[in-house]
Amino acid sequence: MRELAARENAPLVDLYARSTEGVEKLGQEAADELGPVTDGKPDRTHLNAKGSDAIAELVVGELRKAVPELVPSLK
């Protein structure tokens, strides 16, 4: 992925790395609030509304850095 982006001179946003870092900073208990609860257990694969908002903010922040010309279009 990084090699292709470099070869094509394309911006890269590594959402896996950024989201993993974010979850680690939050801690497991807070991170579990970002997803639904299924059968009394946190679903650590899917997002609820709070999780969707958090990931959207992360994406916008990363796009601001990776593609500055998009900034006027981002909320």
GIVEN-V131973 format. One record per residue. N is the residue number from 1. RES is the residue in three letters. PSI is psi as a letter, one per 20 degrees, with the letter a starting at -180 (none if undefined). OMEGA is omega in radians with two decimals (* if undefined). Layout:
# GIVEN-V131973
((N & RES & PSI & OMEGA) (N & RES & PSI & OMEGA))
This chain:
# GIVEN-V131973
((1 & MET & g & -3.14) (2 & ARG & g & 3.14) (3 & GLU & g & 3.13) (4 & LEU & g & 3.13) (5 & ALA & g & 3.13) (6 & ALA & g & -3.12) (7 & ARG & h & -3.11) (8 & GLU & j & -3.09) (9 & ASN & l & -3.11) (10 & ALA & q & 3.09) (11 & PRO & q & -3.13) (12 & LEU & p & 3.00) (13 & VAL & o & -3.14) (14 & ASP & n & -3.07) (15 & LEU & h & 3.11) (16 & TYR & g & -3.12) (17 & ALA & g & -3.11) (18 & ARG & g & -3.12) (19 & SER & h & 3.09) (20 & THR & g & 3.10) (21 & GLU & g & -3.13) (22 & GLY & g & 3.14) (23 & VAL & g & 3.13) (24 & GLU & h & 3.12) (25 & LYS & h & 3.14) (26 & LEU & h & -2.99) (27 & GLY & q & -3.01) (28 & GLN & g & -3.09) (29 & GLU & g & 3.12) (30 & ALA & h & 3.13) (31 & ALA & h & 3.13) (32 & ASP & i & 3.10) (33 & GLU & i & -3.12) (34 & LEU & i & -3.13) (35 & GLY & r & 3.13) (36 & PRO & r & 3.05) (37 & VAL & p & -3.13) (38 & THR & p & -3.13) (39 & ASP & k & 3.10) (40 & GLY & j & -3.13) (41 & LYS & q & 3.11) (42 & PRO & p & 3.06) (43 & ASP & o & -3.05) (44 & ARG & j & 3.12) (45 & THR & h & -3.06) (46 & HIS & r & -3.12) (47 & LEU & q & 2.95) (48 & ASN & a & -3.12) (49 & ALA & g & 3.14) (50 & LYS & g & 3.12) (51 & GLY & h & 3.11) (52 & SER & g & 3.10) (53 & ASP & g & -3.13) (54 & ALA & g & 3.14) (55 & ILE & h & 3.09) (56 & ALA & g & 3.11) (57 & GLU & h & 3.12) (58 & LEU & g & -3.14) (59 & VAL & g & -3.14) (60 & VAL & g & 3.12) (61 & GLY & g & 3.13) (62 & GLU & h & 3.10) (63 & LEU & h & 3.10) (64 & ARG & h & -3.14) (65 & LYS & g & -3.03) (66 & ALA & h & -3.07) (67 & VAL & m & -3.05) (68 & PRO & h & -3.14) (69 & GLU & i & 3.08) (70 & LEU & i & -3.04) (71 & VAL & g & -3.14) (72 & PRO & h & -3.11) (73 & SER & i & -3.07) (74 & LEU & q & 3.11) (75 & LYS & none & *))
